[in-house]
Amino acid sequence: MIYLTRRERFSAAHRMFRQDWTDQENMEVFGKCSNPKWHGHNYELFVTVKGEIPESHGFVMNLTTLKEIILERVIEKLDHKNINLEVDFMQGKIATTENLAIAIWSELKPYIEKHGAILHCVRISETENNSIEYYGE
């Protein structure tokens, strides 16, 4: 089994909050990440795929194809956007990095599988100190 990881970057704003809570309740649970005026991060996204290496071409997945899938399905939708307001696959979700990782997994999985690889992990670094890893259901 071979593992292949592609890194991409995006910048985005978000607010962690529940609409059915008051600003005070949101601040108690989410802290400064619930700023009603939003806040942003320079994220790093790591997508790892795995699979066997076919003798016919010698790689688990074409890196150019993986890059194009990530850019089209994720980065173009997130970069310089408000995650809460502008990102279709985050609608109705609290904009935590955990929920973002799960949503990105769902966006990528069918397209990666179509090209013969298995999605292994979606990792998002929100800051240099905090990251989330999701390995699917």
BAVOFI-931334 format. One record per residue: x, y, z of N, C-alpha, C in turn; residue in three letters. Coordinates in steps of 0.1 Angstrom, whole numbers, plus 2048, in hexadecimal, padded with zeros to 3 digits. Atoms other than C-alpha are relative to their C-alpha. Example, Ala and Ser with C-alpha at 12.3 -4.5 7.8 and 13.67 -1.06 7.14 Angstrom:
<sites>
8097F480087B7D384E80980C800ALA;7F77F58008897F58477F880B808SER;
</sites>
This chain:
<sites>
8097F480080080080080980C800MET;7F97F480180D8227F67F780C804ILE;8087F47FC80284380580680C7F9TYR;7FC7F48078048647F17F880C806LEU;8067F47FA7FE88680080280C7F8THR;8007F38077F68A77EF7FD80B80AARG;8037F57F87F88C88017FB80C7F8ARG;8057F38067E38E77F87FE80A80BGLU;8037F57F67DD9088097F48087FCARG;80A7F68027C091F80D7FE80980CPHE;8037F77F57B693D8217F0802800SER;80F7FF7FF79294082E7FC80680DALA;8067FB7F377D9518487F57F7804ALA;80B8077FA76494185F7FC80580DHIS;8047FD7F275194487F7FA7F3805ARG;80580C7FA74A9278967F4805809MET;80B7FC7F872792C8A47F37F87FCPHE;80D80580370491F8A67F680B7FFARG;80A7F58026E89358997F580080BGLN;80B8017F66D09298B480580480EASP;7FA7FC7F36E89358D080280F7FFTRP;7FC7F17FF6EE9598DC80F8017FDTHR;7F27FE80270F9698D58087FC80DASP;7FA8047F37179648FA8027F1801GLN;7FF80E80071093F8F880B7FB7F7GLU;7F680380A72593C8D980E803805ASN;7F37FC7FB74294E8E98047F780BMET;7FD8097F67409379078057F37FBGLU;7FD80D8057439188F280C8017F6VAL;7F77FF80B7589248D480B80A802PHE;7F67F57FD76C9418E380180A7F5GLY;7FD7F680A77C95A8CC7FD7FB7F2LYS;80380580D7759438AF7F18037FCCYS;80E7FC80275194F8B27FE80F7FESER;8007F18027599738AA7F58037F5ASN;80B7FD80A7399818998058077F3PRO;7FA7F980C7509948818097F77F8LYS;7F880A80676197487680F800803TRP;7F18007FF78696A8768047F67F6HIS;7FB80980B79C95785E80D7F9803GLY;7F48097FE7B893E85A8077FE7F2HIS;7F980580B7D39358418017F1802ASN;80180E7FD7CB91083F80A7F87F6TYR;7F980A8087E08F38327F87F47FFGLU;80780C8037CE8D58238097F57FBLEU;7F880C8057DF8B38207F67F57FDPHE;80980A8057CC89980C8097F47FDVAL;7F980D8017DA87580F7F87F67F9THR;80780B8067D085A7F78097F4801VAL;7F880C7FF7DB8367F77FB7F67F6LYS;80480B8097DB8177E180C7F87FCGLY;7F68098067EF7FD7CF8068077F4GLU;7FA7FA80C8078077B37FE7F77F4ILE;80180880C7FC7FA79280D7FF7F8PRO;7F48018088197ED77C7FF8087F4GLU;8027F980D80A7FF75E80580E801SER;7FB7F27FF81382276B80880380CHIS;7F67FF7F582581E78C7FC80B80BGLY;8047F77F58118377A27F27FD804PHE;80D8037FA7F48357B97F58097FAVAL;8097F78077E48547A980880B7FAMET;7F97F58067EF86E7917FF80D808ASN;7FF7F47F87FA88C7A57F980C7FALEU;8077F58067ED8A578C7F17FE801THR;80E8027FF7CB89578D7FB80280ETHR;8037FE7F27CB8957B37FF80F803LEU;7FF7F27FE7D58BA7B37F38077FALYS;80B7FA8077B98C379A7F37FD808GLU;80C8037F879E8B17AF80080880CILE;8007F87F47A98C27CF7FD80F7FDILE;8027F28037AA8E47BE7F28037FCLEU;80E7FE8057888E17AC7F67FD80BGLU;80A8047F67758CF7C880080880DARG;7FE7FB7F37838E17E680680F800VAL;7F97F37FF79C8FE7E27F980B7FAILE;8077F58067899127C97F3804807GLU;80C7FD7F976B9107DF80380780ELYS;7FD7FB7F377D91A7FF80980C800LEU;7F67F67FF79A9317F77FA80E7FFASP;8057F27FF7939558017F1801801HIS;80F8017FE76F94C80A7FD80080FLYS;8058017F375A94E8297FA7F2801ASN;80480E7FF7559298337F17FF803ILE;80E8007FB7349308447F68047F5ASN;80A7FA8097249448288027FC7F1LEU;7FE80280E73493A8078047F27FBGLU;7FB80E80373F9158087F47F7800VAL;80C8098017238FE7FB8017F4809ASP;7FF80C7F87308DF80C80080280FPHE;8007FD7F27318F182E7F2806805MET;80D7FA7FC70D8FE82E7F97F780AGLN;8078077F66FA8F484D8097FA80AGLY;7F78067F77198EA86080780B808LYS;7F87F77F872C8FB87C80E7FF7FAILE;7F47FF80774C90786C80D7FD808ALA;7F48047F97658F48818097F97F6THR;7F78078097848E58727FD7F17FFTHR;80480E8017778C387B7F57FE7F6GLU;80B80180A7578C88678058037F2ASN;7FA7FD80D76C8D784B8077F47FALEU;7F880C8047828B88497F67F57FBALA;80A80A8047638A18477FA8047F3ILE;8067FC80D7538B682C80A7FF7F4ALA;7F680180A7738B78188027F17FCILE;80080E80277589181B7F57FC7F6TRP;80C80480875288E80C8018067F2SER;7FE7FA80D75B8A67F080A7F87F7GLU;7F580680777A8937E67FF7F17FDLEU;80080F80077386E7EC7FB7FB7F2LYS;80580680C75E8667CD8098037F4PRO;7F77FD80B7768787B580D7F9801TYR;7F38077FF7958687C37FE7F17FDILE;80380E8037858457C27FE7FE7F1GLU;80280280E77B84B79E80E7FF7F8LYS;7F38018077A184D7968087F5806HIS;7F980D7FB7A982C7A880780180DGLY;7F97FF7F37B78397C97F57FF80BALA;8098007F47A88377EC80480C808ILE;7FD7F47F77A58578018037FA80ELEU;7FC8057F37B88508217FE80A80BHIS;8017F67F67B98718347FF80E7FBCYS;8007F28027B089583380580780DVAL;7FA7F97F47C58AA84A80080F7FDARG;8007F18027C08D084F80780680CILE;7F97F87F67D88E68627FA80E800SER;8077F37FF7C590486E80A80B804GLU;7F57F77FC7E391487F80C7F7801THR;7F48097FF8079088847FF7F780CGLU;8018087F47FC8F98A57F47F6800ASN;80C8088007DA8E989C7FD7FA7F3ASN;80480780C7D18CF8837F57F6803SER;80B80A7FF7B48B787D8037F57F5ILE;7FE80B8097B789586C7F37F8800GLU;80C80880279988285E8037F47F7TYR;7FE80C80779A85E8527F47F97FBTYR;80C8068067778598467F77F980BGLY;8098077F775A8468558057F4806GLU;
</sites>
